[in-house]
Amino acid sequence: MTNIGARLSKVSPGEVEIELMFRDDLTQQHGFVHAGIITSIVDSACGYASLSLMPTGSNVLTVEYKVNFIAPARGSRFMATGKVTKPGRTLTVCAGDVIAFDESKETLIATMLATMIKITESPHSLESR
């Protein structure tokens, strides 16, 4: 998230918002923010929303997601919101949306349904396998 300039703007139990400002280097050939960037922020928002309901010491990984792109990612600022739909001991289902802001206009540009899995080991310990 640091590389693309995204930042957490809201964290509450079961809900997280991640904000991203427009940058030319994040666009694709038509000048819209690339779908991979949009997917990254909403996947992270869903993951952190899931993590916010997990016991201390837990971590989460994405098991699967589906994204629908509704409008081109055009705007000066983007807000990804991830919300837990169904918490679980092992699997958690989340929903996420990305809104583009341009002057006074707000446009829903993407929506996601995601499943997260709780892991108890550090993601860094997985690298040594």
N, C-alpha and C positions, 0 to 999 in steps of 0.2 A: 504494500500500500504506500510505503514511503516513496518508492520510485515513480509512482504515478501522481503523487501529491494528494492522495485521499486521506481523510482524517475522520476519526470518530467524532460525531457532534452530539449524540445522545446515547446513553446507555441506561436502560432500566430493565428490571426482570422480564425476560421474554421479548424484549423489543430493543433494537439497535438501529441507529441511523448513521450512515457514512456519507460524507459530503465530498464532492470533487469539483474543482473549478476547471473550466474549459482551458485546454492547452492545444496548440496546433500540433505538437508532436504526438498527441494521442488520437489523431484523426486518421481516417482511411481516405481512399482516393477521391471521395466526393465531398470531403470536408466535415463529415459527421464524426463524432467520437466513435471509435471502433467498437464493435459489438463485444469483443473480448475484454475491453476495459469496462464496459457497462456490466457485463456478466461478472467480472471480478469484484466489483464493489457490492453488487447485490448478493453474490455468494458469500462474501465476507460478512455482510450484515446479517444474513441468515445464520451463518456459523456462530457469530458472536452472540446472537439472540439465544441460540440453543445453549451455548456455553454458559450464559448467564443464569441458567436454571440447573446446571450440573453441580454435583458436590465439588468442594475444594479439591484441587489436585487432578481433576479430570481434564481431558482435552477432547476435542471433537474433530472429526474428518467428514467431508462430504461423501455420501454414498452415491447419490444421484441427484440430478436436477433437470428441470425442463424450463426453458425460457421462451416466452413469446415476445417478439419485438413488435411493438404496436405502432411506433412512429420513429422517424429518424432522430438520432441523438444530436439535436441541435439546441444550443442554449449557452448561457454564460456560466451556469452552475447546475450540478446534478446532485440529487439526493436519493440514496438507496435506503429503503426501510425494510428491515427483516423482522418478522414477527413469528413467534412460535404458535403453530396451529394446534399441535398435539404433542405435548411433552411425553417422554417415556424414559424408562430406566436405561435402555440401550439405544433405541432409535427415537429421533425427534423429527417431526414434520414441521416445516416452516414455509411461510409464504413471504414473498418479497416484491416490492415495486420500486421502480426508478422513475422519478419525476425530473423533467428538465425545466429550468427556470430561465426565462428570457424577458428582461424588463418586467412587466407586470403579468406576463403570461406563464401559466403552468401547464405542462403537457406530460401525460403518462406515456413513457416511451418503452417500458419493458415490465413484464411481470414474471415471477419465478415461483415454482413449487419445488421444494428441496427436501431431502432426507439427510439427516446428520446422524453419525454414530459416535457414541461415547467410547473413548479409549482411555485407559488408565495409565499407560506409559507415556513418557515424553515423546513428542514427535522426533526429537533429536536422537533418542535411543533406537528408533526405527531405522535411522540411516546406517547404523553399524551392522545391520543384518546382512 
